[in-house]
Amino acid sequence: MNQTARRTALYDEHRKLGARMVEFGGFEMPVQYAGVLKEHDAVRRRAGLFDLSHMGQFRLSGERVAPWADTLTTNAVATMQPLQARYNLFCSDNGGTHDDTIFYRLGDDRWLLVVNASNAEKMWALVCDHPGGVRLENRHGEDALIAIQGPASASLLQPHVDVDLAAMRYYFCAETEVEGIPALIARTGYTGEDGFEIFVDGAYASNVWNDLLRAHHRDGLEPCGLGARDVLRLEAGMPLYGHELTEEISPVQGGQAWAVKLSKPAFTGREALAQQLESDVYARVAGLVMRGRVPAREGYAVYVGDRRVGEIRSGSFGPSVGGGKNVATALLERDAATAGTVLAVEVRGARHEADVAPMPFYKRSR
């Protein structure tokens, strides 16, 4: 473990629960507790509890936040309603992705921007380089973020809060309390299931975490680590920065063209993204389902016949896919990325067949 890695406010709780810790995004984080498959099953069937306090949290305030953000991001910000959340991306001039993020509009002049942990320093430097009359406060590592995810998440969380969770729409939020502790609760997540993310001051994170686990362990609520989270998000077709999105992979290539609003008059990367969309000749991320038991891993080469057409970006066993299959994403040439195309993934010198498949691989029942 890197001696300079930081610890979230829940580090001691993870140790008490016997979590296996790894460094991720500059923090010591739990990769698993009872096991990835058990934790995955809890989220798909009941509910799981995640520590996401390594994510960067920036507080933004001022009358200029919305127009300022609209010049830096691909998706619309100014059209957000109070207490709405919206997925967004920051790009470079050439269209590469600096980060994929979520904006939360808390009021007319108060906002929260959540960025990926690995990009927190880069993103803080970026917003500070473009102040635009916006007041900025970096709460990375100070404020905590706890997610409860799964079909039972609303019923389990409801007794602890004074807001009607059933009435909260997807990608909206509320400023409320959890067992008397001030919190922002958002109906957002990264698992493909219903769920909520709870933002609290780091000083109170252990109270919230322990209250929920003690009250609902018998209901099947399980603490979950990064391992299960990665499998869940891959099944749900959600990108992970550094894999499906990078400084070289644009949102158009990564499958997030729906969040690129060319109707906005100007934003960083607009021209490059518009050219990609118009030409339609770019390499793009597609889903693969392996035909056999051999898993695909990041960096493995992908072929059509003897022609290399791309490489794997993420890969895992997907317990929720067709009774359990190995799935992956790959950055592929255009003509190889059509659903139904048969490809070959090279694994340790041998090639194994895979089918290009639509994403997401898994959709929850409504």
Helices and strands as residue ranges (DSSP letters): E 6-7, H 11-16, E 20-24, E 27-32, H 36-45, E 47-51, E 56-61, H 65-70, E 85-91, E 97-105, E 110-115, G 117-119, H 120-129, E 135-138, E 143-149, H 153-157, G 158-160, G 165-167, E 173-178, E 181-186, E 195-201, G 202-204, H 205-216, G 217-219, E 221-224, H 226-235, H 251-254, G 257-259, H 270-279, E 284-290, E 301-304, E 307-318, E 325-332, G 334-336, E 342-347, E 350-357
